[in-house]
């Protein structure tokens, strides 16, 4: 994985997905948007999976550096 790809995916995992999940959860409560818990649960699951992949990638990178 290139550094650029890693940086973009890291930003998505750390900033974008949590922000989108929080926004949808808040708006679903205020405006009655459908399936708030399901949408936020899905976003959280995708974010956790992405975080795990990035953690593995970082570990492999660090292992090669040594």
PDB file of N, CA, C, O and CB in Angstrom:
ATOM      1  N   UNK A   1       0.854  -1.168   0.000  1.00  0.00           N
ATOM      2  CA  UNK A   1       0.000   0.000   0.000  1.00  0.00           C
ATOM      3  C   UNK A   1       0.907   1.240   0.000  1.00  0.00           C
ATOM      4  O   UNK A   1       1.889   1.310   0.739  1.00  0.00           O
ATOM      5  CB  UNK A   1      -0.975  -0.007   1.234  1.00  0.00           C
ATOM      6  N   UNK A   2       0.560   2.193  -0.829  1.00  0.00           N
ATOM      7  CA  UNK A   2       1.382   3.401  -0.906  1.00  0.00           C
ATOM      8  C   UNK A   2       1.154   4.289   0.322  1.00  0.00           C
ATOM      9  O   UNK A   2       0.146   4.163   1.016  1.00  0.00           O
ATOM     10  CB  UNK A   2       1.068   4.186  -2.200  1.00  0.00           C
ATOM     11  N   UNK A   3       2.100   5.176   0.570  1.00  0.00           N
ATOM     12  CA  UNK A   3       1.955   6.104   1.691  1.00  0.00           C
ATOM     13  C   UNK A   3       0.706   6.962   1.540  1.00  0.00           C
ATOM     14  O   UNK A   3       0.005   7.224   2.518  1.00  0.00           O
ATOM     15  CB  UNK A   3       3.190   6.997   1.807  1.00  0.00           C
ATOM     16  N   UNK A   4       0.429   7.398   0.320  1.00  0.00           N
ATOM     17  CA  UNK A   4      -0.751   8.246   0.061  1.00  0.00           C
ATOM     18  C   UNK A   4      -2.037   7.478   0.382  1.00  0.00           C
ATOM     19  O   UNK A   4      -2.935   8.016   1.031  1.00  0.00           O
ATOM     20  CB  UNK A   4      -0.769   8.727  -1.423  1.00  0.00           C
ATOM     21  N   UNK A   5      -2.125   6.246  -0.063  1.00  0.00           N
ATOM     22  CA  UNK A   5      -3.305   5.420   0.227  1.00  0.00           C
ATOM     23  C   UNK A   5      -3.464   5.222   1.724  1.00  0.00           C
ATOM     24  O   UNK A   5      -4.563   5.346   2.265  1.00  0.00           O
ATOM     25  CB  UNK A   5      -3.202   4.054  -0.477  1.00  0.00           C
ATOM     26  N   UNK A   6      -2.361   4.916   2.387  1.00  0.00           N
ATOM     27  CA  UNK A   6      -2.392   4.728   3.839  1.00  0.00           C
ATOM     28  C   UNK A   6      -2.881   5.995   4.535  1.00  0.00           C
ATOM     29  O   UNK A   6      -3.737   5.931   5.417  1.00  0.00           O
ATOM     30  CB  UNK A   6      -0.997   4.339   4.364  1.00  0.00           C
ATOM     31  N   UNK A   7      -2.339   7.144   4.139  1.00  0.00           N
ATOM     32  CA  UNK A   7      -2.728   8.405   4.773  1.00  0.00           C
ATOM     33  C   UNK A   7      -4.206   8.715   4.569  1.00  0.00           C
ATOM     34  O   UNK A   7      -4.876   9.176   5.494  1.00  0.00           O
ATOM     35  CB  UNK A   7      -1.886   9.546   4.228  1.00  0.00           C
ATOM     36  N   UNK A   8      -4.717   8.467   3.367  1.00  0.00           N
ATOM     37  CA  UNK A   8      -6.137   8.715   3.090  1.00  0.00           C
ATOM     38  C   UNK A   8      -7.007   7.777   3.914  1.00  0.00           C
ATOM     39  O   UNK A   8      -7.981   8.216   4.527  1.00  0.00           O
ATOM     40  CB  UNK A   8      -6.440   8.541   1.585  1.00  0.00           C
ATOM     41  N   UNK A   9      -6.670   6.498   3.934  1.00  0.00           N
ATOM     42  CA  UNK A   9      -7.462   5.534   4.701  1.00  0.00           C
ATOM     43  C   UNK A   9      -7.403   5.828   6.197  1.00  0.00           C
ATOM     44  O   UNK A   9      -8.393   5.658   6.908  1.00  0.00           O
ATOM     45  CB  UNK A   9      -6.973   4.109   4.430  1.00  0.00           C
ATOM     46  N   UNK A  10      -6.245   6.267   6.668  1.00  0.00           N
ATOM     47  CA  UNK A  10      -6.121   6.627   8.083  1.00  0.00           C
ATOM     48  C   UNK A  10      -7.025   7.816   8.407  1.00  0.00           C
ATOM     49  O   UNK A  10      -7.692   7.821   9.442  1.00  0.00           O
ATOM     50  CB  UNK A  10      -4.650   6.957   8.436  1.00  0.00           C
ATOM     51  N   UNK A  11      -7.053   8.825   7.527  1.00  0.00           N
ATOM     52  CA  UNK A  11      -7.929   9.983   7.722  1.00  0.00           C
ATOM     53  C   UNK A  11      -9.397   9.552   7.725  1.00  0.00           C
ATOM     54  O   UNK A  11     -10.184  10.012   8.552  1.00  0.00           O
ATOM     55  CB  UNK A  11      -7.684  11.040   6.620  1.00  0.00           C
ATOM     56  N   UNK A  12      -9.757   8.671   6.800  1.00  0.00           N
ATOM     57  CA  UNK A  12     -11.132   8.174   6.736  1.00  0.00           C
ATOM     58  C   UNK A  12     -11.493   7.467   8.038  1.00  0.00           C
ATOM     59  O   UNK A  12     -12.572   7.687   8.588  1.00  0.00           O
ATOM     60  CB  UNK A  12     -11.314   7.217   5.532  1.00  0.00           C
ATOM     61  N   UNK A  13     -10.586   6.611   8.535  1.00  0.00           N
ATOM     62  CA  UNK A  13     -10.857   5.831   9.741  1.00  0.00           C
ATOM     63  C   UNK A  13     -10.888   6.690  11.001  1.00  0.00           C
ATOM     64  O   UNK A  13     -11.697   6.445  11.896  1.00  0.00           O
ATOM     65  CB  UNK A  13      -9.817   4.747   9.893  1.00  0.00           C
ATOM     66  N   UNK A  14     -10.017   7.691  11.079  1.00  0.00           N
ATOM     67  CA  UNK A  14      -9.915   8.477  12.305  1.00  0.00           C
ATOM     68  C   UNK A  14     -10.834   9.694  12.333  1.00  0.00           C
ATOM     69  O   UNK A  14     -11.256  10.120  13.408  1.00  0.00           O
ATOM     70  CB  UNK A  14      -8.504   8.923  12.493  1.00  0.00           C
ATOM     71  N   UNK A  15     -11.149  10.257  11.177  1.00  0.00           N
ATOM     72  CA  UNK A  15     -11.904  11.505  11.131  1.00  0.00           C
ATOM     73  C   UNK A  15     -13.266  11.340  10.456  1.00  0.00           C
ATOM     74  O   UNK A  15     -14.305  11.609  11.059  1.00  0.00           O
ATOM     75  CB  UNK A  15     -11.102  12.564  10.406  1.00  0.00           C
ATOM     76  N   UNK A  16     -13.248  10.896   9.202  1.00  0.00           N
ATOM     77  CA  UNK A  16     -14.464  10.925   8.388  1.00  0.00           C
ATOM     78  C   UNK A  16     -15.565   9.986   8.899  1.00  0.00           C
ATOM     79  O   UNK A  16     -16.691  10.427   9.129  1.00  0.00           O
ATOM     80  CB  UNK A  16     -14.123  10.564   6.965  1.00  0.00           C
ATOM     81  N   UNK A  17     -15.252   8.713   9.074  1.00  0.00           N
ATOM     82  CA  UNK A  17     -16.302   7.768   9.486  1.00  0.00           C
ATOM     83  C   UNK A  17     -16.875   8.083  10.870  1.00  0.00           C
ATOM     84  O   UNK A  17     -18.095   8.058  11.027  1.00  0.00           O
ATOM     85  CB  UNK A  17     -15.751   6.352   9.480  1.00  0.00           C
ATOM     86  N   UNK A  18     -16.056   8.375  11.874  1.00  0.00           N
ATOM     87  CA  UNK A  18     -16.653   8.755  13.155  1.00  0.00           C
ATOM     88  C   UNK A  18     -17.518  10.025  13.058  1.00  0.00           C
ATOM     89  O   UNK A  18     -18.559  10.120  13.708  1.00  0.00           O
ATOM     90  CB  UNK A  18     -15.553   8.964  14.186  1.00  0.00           C
ATOM     91  N   UNK A  19     -17.084  10.986  12.252  1.00  0.00           N
ATOM     92  CA  UNK A  19     -17.865  12.217  12.092  1.00  0.00           C
ATOM     93  C   UNK A  19     -19.195  11.943  11.402  1.00  0.00           C
ATOM     94  O   UNK A  19     -20.231  12.460  11.820  1.00  0.00           O
ATOM     95  CB  UNK A  19     -17.070  13.255  11.296  1.00  0.00           C
ATOM     96  N   UNK A  20     -19.171  11.137  10.355  1.00  0.00           N
ATOM     97  CA  UNK A  20     -20.408  10.803   9.635  1.00  0.00           C
ATOM     98  C   UNK A  20     -21.351  10.014  10.542  1.00  0.00           C
ATOM     99  O   UNK A  20     -22.556  10.267  10.561  1.00  0.00           O
ATOM    100  CB  UNK A  20     -20.093   9.990   8.351  1.00  0.00           C
ATOM    101  N   UNK A  21     -20.809   9.070  11.283  1.00  0.00           N
ATOM    102  CA  UNK A  21     -21.641   8.293  12.203  1.00  0.00           C
ATOM    103  C   UNK A  21     -22.287   9.153  13.270  1.00  0.00           C
ATOM    104  O   UNK A  21     -23.471   8.998  13.567  1.00  0.00           O
ATOM    105  CB  UNK A  21     -20.819   7.215  12.860  1.00  0.00           C
ATOM    106  N   UNK A  22     -21.516  10.058  13.845  1.00  0.00           N
ATOM    107  CA  UNK A  22     -22.051  10.968  14.865  1.00  0.00           C
ATOM    108  C   UNK A  22     -23.109  11.883  14.277  1.00  0.00           C
ATOM    109  O   UNK A  22     -24.155  12.102  14.888  1.00  0.00           O
ATOM    110  CB  UNK A  22     -20.927  11.802  15.487  1.00  0.00           C
ATOM    111  N   UNK A  23     -22.842  12.418  13.095  1.00  0.00           N
ATOM    112  CA  UNK A  23     -23.806  13.300  12.435  1.00  0.00           C
ATOM    113  C   UNK A  23     -25.115  12.572  12.153  1.00  0.00           C
ATOM    114  O   UNK A  23     -26.190  13.095  12.446  1.00  0.00           O
ATOM    115  CB  UNK A  23     -23.222  13.850  11.130  1.00  0.00           C
ATOM    116  N   UNK A  24     -25.034  11.367  11.586  1.00  0.00           N
ATOM    117  CA  UNK A  24     -26.259  10.638  11.270  1.00  0.00           C
ATOM    118  C   UNK A  24     -27.027  10.269  12.534  1.00  0.00           C
ATOM    119  O   UNK A  24     -28.255  10.351  12.565  1.00  0.00           O
ATOM    120  CB  UNK A  24     -25.934   9.380  10.471  1.00  0.00           C
ATOM    121  N   UNK A  25     -26.310   9.868  13.564  1.00  0.00           N
ATOM    122  CA  UNK A  25     -26.982   9.511  14.813  1.00  0.00           C
ATOM    123  C   UNK A  25     -27.739  10.704  15.383  1.00  0.00           C
ATOM    124  O   UNK A  25     -28.889  10.576  15.804  1.00  0.00           O
ATOM    125  CB  UNK A  25     -25.966   8.990  15.839  1.00  0.00           C
ATOM    126  N   UNK A  26     -27.086  11.870  15.394  1.00  0.00           N
ATOM    127  CA  UNK A  26     -27.733  13.074  15.919  1.00  0.00           C
ATOM    128  C   UNK A  26     -28.922  13.472  15.053  1.00  0.00           C
ATOM    129  O   UNK A  26     -29.999  13.765  15.571  1.00  0.00           O
ATOM    130  CB  UNK A  26     -26.728  14.232  16.000  1.00  0.00           C
ATOM    131  N   UNK A  27     -28.732  13.484  13.747  1.00  0.00           N
ATOM    132  CA  UNK A  27     -29.827  13.898  12.864  1.00  0.00           C
ATOM    133  C   UNK A  27     -30.977  12.900  12.863  1.00  0.00           C
ATOM    134  O   UNK A  27     -32.137  13.293  12.741  1.00  0.00           O
ATOM    135  CB  UNK A  27     -29.313  14.082  11.448  1.00  0.00           C
ATOM    136  N   UNK A  28     -30.671  11.621  12.997  1.00  0.00           N
ATOM    137  CA  UNK A  28     -31.755  10.634  13.023  1.00  0.00           C
ATOM    138  C   UNK A  28     -32.613  10.811  14.270  1.00  0.00           C
ATOM    139  O   UNK A  28     -33.822  10.583  14.237  1.00  0.00           O
ATOM    140  CB  UNK A  28     -31.188   9.204  12.968  1.00  0.00           C
ATOM    141  N   UNK A  29     -31.980  11.218  15.373  1.00  0.00           N
ATOM    142  CA  UNK A  29     -32.741  11.466  16.601  1.00  0.00           C
ATOM    143  C   UNK A  29     -33.580  12.730  16.483  1.00  0.00           C
ATOM    144  O   UNK A  29     -34.733  12.759  16.914  1.00  0.00           O
ATOM    145  CB  UNK A  29     -31.799  11.575  17.802  1.00  0.00           C
ATOM    146  N   UNK A  30     -33.008  13.758  15.907  1.00  0.00           N
ATOM    147  CA  UNK A  30     -33.706  15.043  15.803  1.00  0.00           C
ATOM    148  C   UNK A  30     -34.799  15.003  14.745  1.00  0.00           C
ATOM    149  O   UNK A  30     -35.916  15.456  14.994  1.00  0.00           O
ATOM    150  CB  UNK A  30     -32.718  16.158  15.481  1.00  0.00           C
ATOM    151  N   UNK A  31     -34.494  14.470  13.574  1.00  0.00           N
ATOM    152  CA  UNK A  31     -35.399  14.524  12.434  1.00  0.00           C
ATOM    153  C   UNK A  31     -36.135  13.215  12.171  1.00  0.00           C
ATOM    154  O   UNK A  31     -36.944  13.133  11.247  1.00  0.00           O
ATOM    155  CB  UNK A  31     -34.637  14.912  11.214  1.00  0.00           C
ATOM    156  N   UNK A  32     -35.867  12.216  12.958  1.00  0.00           N
ATOM    157  CA  UNK A  32     -36.558  10.941  12.773  1.00  0.00           C
ATOM    158  C   UNK A  32     -36.121  10.203  11.516  1.00  0.00           C
ATOM    159  O   UNK A  32     -36.927   9.519  10.886  1.00  0.00           O
ATOM    160  CB  UNK A  32     -38.042  11.168  12.726  1.00  0.00           C
ATOM    161  N   UNK A  33     -34.846  10.338  11.146  1.00  0.00           N
ATOM    162  CA  UNK A  33     -34.350   9.614   9.977  1.00  0.00           C
ATOM    163  C   UNK A  33     -34.360   8.110  10.273  1.00  0.00           C
ATOM    164  O   UNK A  33     -34.206   7.700  11.423  1.00  0.00           O
ATOM    165  CB  UNK A  33     -32.913  10.095   9.591  1.00  0.00           C
ATOM    166  N   UNK A  34     -34.539   7.306   9.245  1.00  0.00           N
ATOM    167  CA  UNK A  34     -34.718   5.870   9.467  1.00  0.00           C
ATOM    168  C   UNK A  34     -33.440   5.147   9.896  1.00  0.00           C
ATOM    169  O   UNK A  34     -32.332   5.503   9.497  1.00  0.00           O
ATOM    170  CB  UNK A  34     -35.246   5.235   8.217  1.00  0.00           C
ATOM    171  N   UNK A  35     -33.638   4.128  10.717  1.00  0.00           N
ATOM    172  CA  UNK A  35     -32.624   3.142  11.077  1.00  0.00           C
ATOM    173  C   UNK A  35     -31.321   3.761  11.579  1.00  0.00           C
ATOM    174  O   UNK A  35     -30.239   3.390  11.124  1.00  0.00           O
ATOM    175  CB  UNK A  35     -32.333   2.271   9.894  1.00  0.00           C
ATOM    176  N   UNK A  36     -31.422   4.689  12.503  1.00  0.00           N
ATOM    177  CA  UNK A  36     -30.246   5.363  13.049  1.00  0.00           C
ATOM    178  C   UNK A  36     -29.242   4.408  13.660  1.00  0.00           C
ATOM    179  O   UNK A  36     -28.049   4.485  13.366  1.00  0.00           O
ATOM    180  CB  UNK A  36     -30.665   6.361  14.077  1.00  0.00           C
ATOM    181  N   UNK A  37     -29.710   3.520  14.499  1.00  0.00           N
ATOM    182  CA  UNK A  37     -28.794   2.575  15.155  1.00  0.00           C
ATOM    183  C   UNK A  37     -28.144   1.636  14.151  1.00  0.00           C
ATOM    184  O   UNK A  37     -26.961   1.318  14.271  1.00  0.00           O
ATOM    185  CB  UNK A  37     -29.537   1.761  16.213  1.00  0.00           C
ATOM    186  N   UNK A  38     -28.900   1.198  13.173  1.00  0.00           N
ATOM    187  CA  UNK A  38     -28.369   0.280  12.176  1.00  0.00           C
ATOM    188  C   UNK A  38     -27.302   0.954  11.312  1.00  0.00           C
ATOM    189  O   UNK A  38     -26.254   0.370  11.034  1.00  0.00           O
ATOM    190  CB  UNK A  38     -29.497  -0.253  11.298  1.00  0.00           C
ATOM    191  N   UNK A  39     -27.582   2.188  10.892  1.00  0.00           N
ATOM    192  CA  UNK A  39     -26.622   2.916  10.062  1.00  0.00           C
ATOM    193  C   UNK A  39     -25.341   3.186  10.852  1.00  0.00           C
ATOM    194  O   UNK A  39     -24.239   2.945  10.358  1.00  0.00           O
ATOM    195  CB  UNK A  39     -27.236   4.247   9.556  1.00  0.00           C
ATOM    196  N   UNK A  40     -25.490   3.680  12.067  1.00  0.00           N
ATOM    197  CA  UNK A  40     -24.317   3.988  12.881  1.00  0.00           C
ATOM    198  C   UNK A  40     -23.562   2.709  13.243  1.00  0.00           C
ATOM    199  O   UNK A  40     -22.331   2.708  13.265  1.00  0.00           O
ATOM    200  CB  UNK A  40     -24.730   4.743  14.157  1.00  0.00           C
ATOM    201  N   UNK A  41     -24.271   1.639  13.524  1.00  0.00           N
ATOM    202  CA  UNK A  41     -23.623   0.358  13.798  1.00  0.00           C
ATOM    203  C   UNK A  41     -22.820  -0.135  12.611  1.00  0.00           C
ATOM    204  O   UNK A  41     -21.723  -0.668  12.781  1.00  0.00           O
ATOM    205  CB  UNK A  41     -24.654  -0.680  14.181  1.00  0.00           C
ATOM    206  N   UNK A  42     -23.351   0.038  11.415  1.00  0.00           N
ATOM    207  CA  UNK A  42     -22.644  -0.364  10.199  1.00  0.00           C
ATOM    208  C   UNK A  42     -21.404   0.491   9.993  1.00  0.00           C
ATOM    209  O   UNK A  42     -20.336  -0.033   9.674  1.00  0.00           O
ATOM    210  CB  UNK A  42     -23.567  -0.259   8.976  1.00  0.00           C
ATOM    211  N   UNK A  43     -21.533   1.803  10.173  1.00  0.00           N
ATOM    212  CA  UNK A  43     -20.385   2.695  10.029  1.00  0.00           C
ATOM    213  C   UNK A  43     -19.303   2.331  11.040  1.00  0.00           C
ATOM    214  O   UNK A  43     -18.118   2.319  10.705  1.00  0.00           O
ATOM    215  CB  UNK A  43     -20.813   4.166  10.208  1.00  0.00           C
ATOM    216  N   UNK A  44     -19.700   2.038  12.260  1.00  0.00           N
ATOM    217  CA  UNK A  44     -18.747   1.673  13.302  1.00  0.00           C
ATOM    218  C   UNK A  44     -18.038   0.358  12.970  1.00  0.00           C
ATOM    219  O   UNK A  44     -16.833   0.225  13.183  1.00  0.00           O
ATOM    220  CB  UNK A  44     -19.457   1.561  14.654  1.00  0.00           C
ATOM    221  N   UNK A  45     -18.793  -0.610  12.448  1.00  0.00           N
ATOM    222  CA  UNK A  45     -18.191  -1.895  12.075  1.00  0.00           C
ATOM    223  C   UNK A  45     -17.177  -1.719  10.943  1.00  0.00           C
ATOM    224  O   UNK A  45     -16.087  -2.290  10.990  1.00  0.00           O
ATOM    225  CB  UNK A  45     -19.284  -2.898  11.654  1.00  0.00           C
ATOM    226  N   UNK A  46     -17.532  -0.937   9.937  1.00  0.00           N
ATOM    227  CA  UNK A  46     -16.610  -0.670   8.828  1.00  0.00           C
ATOM    228  C   UNK A  46     -15.367   0.046   9.346  1.00  0.00           C
ATOM    229  O   UNK A  46     -14.249  -0.271   8.941  1.00  0.00           O
ATOM    230  CB  UNK A  46     -17.302   0.175   7.726  1.00  0.00           C
ATOM    231  N   UNK A  47     -15.563   1.012  10.243  1.00  0.00           N
ATOM    232  CA  UNK A  47     -14.450   1.764  10.803  1.00  0.00           C
ATOM    233  C   UNK A  47     -13.516   0.854  11.612  1.00  0.00           C
ATOM    234  O   UNK A  47     -12.295   0.972  11.510  1.00  0.00           O
ATOM    235  CB  UNK A  47     -14.973   2.903  11.683  1.00  0.00           C
ATOM    236  N   UNK A  48     -14.081  -0.039  12.402  1.00  0.00           N
ATOM    237  CA  UNK A  48     -13.257  -0.969  13.182  1.00  0.00           C
ATOM    238  C   UNK A  48     -12.460  -1.902  12.267  1.00  0.00           C
ATOM    239  O   UNK A  48     -11.289  -2.180  12.524  1.00  0.00           O
ATOM    240  CB  UNK A  48     -14.139  -1.793  14.136  1.00  0.00           C
ATOM    241  N   UNK A  49     -13.093  -2.373  11.217  1.00  0.00           N
ATOM    242  CA  UNK A  49     -12.422  -3.244  10.254  1.00  0.00           C
ATOM    243  C   UNK A  49     -11.281  -2.497   9.567  1.00  0.00           C
ATOM    244  O   UNK A  49     -10.180  -3.028   9.426  1.00  0.00           O
ATOM    245  CB  UNK A  49     -13.425  -3.772   9.208  1.00  0.00           C
ATOM    246  N   UNK A  50     -11.548  -1.274   9.144  1.00  0.00           N
ATOM    247  CA  UNK A  50     -10.523  -0.460   8.504  1.00  0.00           C
ATOM    248  C   UNK A  50      -9.363  -0.188   9.464  1.00  0.00           C
ATOM    249  O   UNK A  50      -8.198  -0.242   9.072  1.00  0.00           O
ATOM    250  CB  UNK A  50     -11.126   0.862   8.008  1.00  0.00           C
ATOM    251  N   UNK A  51      -9.691   0.101  10.711  1.00  0.00           N
ATOM    252  CA  UNK A  51      -8.650   0.316  11.713  1.00  0.00           C
ATOM    253  C   UNK A  51      -7.783  -0.918  11.908  1.00  0.00           C
ATOM    254  O   UNK A  51      -6.567  -0.807  12.062  1.00  0.00           O
ATOM    255  CB  UNK A  51      -9.273   0.717  13.033  1.00  0.00           C
ATOM    256  N   UNK A  52      -8.403  -2.089  11.903  1.00  0.00           N
ATOM    257  CA  UNK A  52      -7.639  -3.335  12.045  1.00  0.00           C
ATOM    258  C   UNK A  52      -6.704  -3.537  10.853  1.00  0.00           C
ATOM    259  O   UNK A  52      -5.545  -3.909  11.033  1.00  0.00           O
ATOM    260  CB  UNK A  52      -8.592  -4.541  12.180  1.00  0.00           C
ATOM    261  N   UNK A  53      -7.197  -3.295   9.642  1.00  0.00           N
ATOM    262  CA  UNK A  53      -6.356  -3.436   8.456  1.00  0.00           C
ATOM    263  C   UNK A  53      -5.184  -2.454   8.485  1.00  0.00           C
ATOM    264  O   UNK A  53      -4.058  -2.810   8.138  1.00  0.00           O
ATOM    265  CB  UNK A  53      -7.188  -3.222   7.189  1.00  0.00           C
ATOM    266  N   UNK A  54      -5.454  -1.233   8.895  1.00  0.00           N
ATOM    267  CA  UNK A  54      -4.386  -0.241   8.981  1.00  0.00           C
ATOM    268  C   UNK A  54      -3.376  -0.612  10.062  1.00  0.00           C
ATOM    269  O   UNK A  54      -2.177  -0.388   9.894  1.00  0.00           O
ATOM    270  CB  UNK A  54      -4.967   1.145   9.261  1.00  0.00           C
ATOM    271  N   UNK A  55      -3.849  -1.172  11.161  1.00  0.00           N
ATOM    272  CA  UNK A  55      -2.942  -1.633  12.210  1.00  0.00           C
ATOM    273  C   UNK A  55      -2.042  -2.747  11.720  1.00  0.00           C
ATOM    274  O   UNK A  55      -0.853  -2.768  12.037  1.00  0.00           O
ATOM    275  CB  UNK A  55      -3.726  -2.103  13.418  1.00  0.00           C
ATOM    276  N   UNK A  56      -2.588  -3.669  10.955  1.00  0.00           N
ATOM    277  CA  UNK A  56      -1.791  -4.755  10.387  1.00  0.00           C
ATOM    278  C   UNK A  56      -0.766  -4.198   9.407  1.00  0.00           C
ATOM    279  O   UNK A  56       0.397  -4.603   9.406  1.00  0.00           O
ATOM    280  CB  UNK A  56      -2.698  -5.790   9.687  1.00  0.00           C
ATOM    281  N   UNK A  57      -1.214  -3.266   8.574  1.00  0.00           N
ATOM    282  CA  UNK A  57      -0.312  -2.654   7.612  1.00  0.00           C
ATOM    283  C   UNK A  57       0.841  -1.934   8.310  1.00  0.00           C
ATOM    284  O   UNK A  57       1.991  -2.034   7.880  1.00  0.00           O
ATOM    285  CB  UNK A  57      -1.077  -1.682   6.721  1.00  0.00           C
ATOM    286  N   UNK A  58       0.536  -1.219   9.373  1.00  0.00           N
ATOM    287  CA  UNK A  58       1.572  -0.510  10.133  1.00  0.00           C
ATOM    288  C   UNK A  58       2.557  -1.498  10.755  1.00  0.00           C
ATOM    289  O   UNK A  58       3.768  -1.278  10.725  1.00  0.00           O
ATOM    290  CB  UNK A  58       0.934   0.367  11.231  1.00  0.00           C
ATOM    291  N   UNK A  59       2.038  -2.574  11.312  1.00  0.00           N
ATOM    292  CA  UNK A  59       2.912  -3.578  11.929  1.00  0.00           C
ATOM    293  C   UNK A  59       3.841  -4.201  10.894  1.00  0.00           C
ATOM    294  O   UNK A  59       5.024  -4.410  11.165  1.00  0.00           O
ATOM    295  CB  UNK A  59       2.076  -4.673  12.613  1.00  0.00           C
ATOM    296  N   UNK A  60       3.314  -4.498   9.714  1.00  0.00           N
ATOM    297  CA  UNK A  60       4.142  -5.069   8.660  1.00  0.00           C
ATOM    298  C   UNK A  60       5.208  -4.081   8.201  1.00  0.00           C
ATOM    299  O   UNK A  60       6.354  -4.460   7.960  1.00  0.00           O
ATOM    300  CB  UNK A  60       3.278  -5.495   7.477  1.00  0.00           C
ATOM    301  N   UNK A  61       4.829  -2.832   8.085  1.00  0.00           N
ATOM    302  CA  UNK A  61       5.776  -1.788   7.686  1.00  0.00           C
ATOM    303  C   UNK A  61       6.898  -1.649   8.711  1.00  0.00           C
ATOM    304  O   UNK A  61       8.072  -1.580   8.349  1.00  0.00           O
ATOM    305  CB  UNK A  61       5.052  -0.442   7.511  1.00  0.00           C
ATOM    306  N   UNK A  62       6.537  -1.611   9.968  1.00  0.00           N
ATOM    307  CA  UNK A  62       7.530  -1.485  11.043  1.00  0.00           C
ATOM    308  C   UNK A  62       8.464  -2.691  11.076  1.00  0.00           C
ATOM    309  O   UNK A  62       9.660  -2.556  11.337  1.00  0.00           O
ATOM    310  CB  UNK A  62       6.831  -1.329  12.401  1.00  0.00           C
ATOM    311  N   UNK A  63       7.909  -3.863  10.809  1.00  0.00           N
ATOM    312  CA  UNK A  63       8.704  -5.095  10.803  1.00  0.00           C
ATOM    313  C   UNK A  63       9.739  -5.055   9.678  1.00  0.00           C
ATOM    314  O   UNK A  63      10.869  -5.507   9.860  1.00  0.00           O
ATOM    315  CB  UNK A  63       7.789  -6.335  10.645  1.00  0.00           C
ATOM    316  N   UNK A  64       9.358  -4.514   8.516  1.00  0.00           N
ATOM    317  CA  UNK A  64      10.279  -4.428   7.393  1.00  0.00           C
ATOM    318  C   UNK A  64      11.356  -3.379   7.614  1.00  0.00           C
ATOM    319  O   UNK A  64      12.462  -3.503   7.088  1.00  0.00           O
ATOM    320  CB  UNK A  64       9.522  -4.122   6.126  1.00  0.00           C
ATOM    321  N   UNK A  65      11.038  -2.333   8.398  1.00  0.00           N
ATOM    322  CA  UNK A  65      11.996  -1.277   8.661  1.00  0.00           C
ATOM    323  C   UNK A  65      13.196  -1.752   9.476  1.00  0.00           C
ATOM    324  O   UNK A  65      14.308  -1.248   9.318  1.00  0.00           O
ATOM    325  CB  UNK A  65      11.317  -0.149   9.373  1.00  0.00           C
ATOM    326  N   UNK A  66      12.959  -2.709  10.332  1.00  0.00           N
ATOM    327  CA  UNK A  66      14.017  -3.169  11.234  1.00  0.00           C
ATOM    328  C   UNK A  66      14.983  -4.079  10.565  1.00  0.00           C
ATOM    329  O   UNK A  66      15.929  -4.547  11.198  1.00  0.00           O
ATOM    330  CB  UNK A  66      13.439  -3.858  12.409  1.00  0.00           C
TER     331      UNK A  66
END
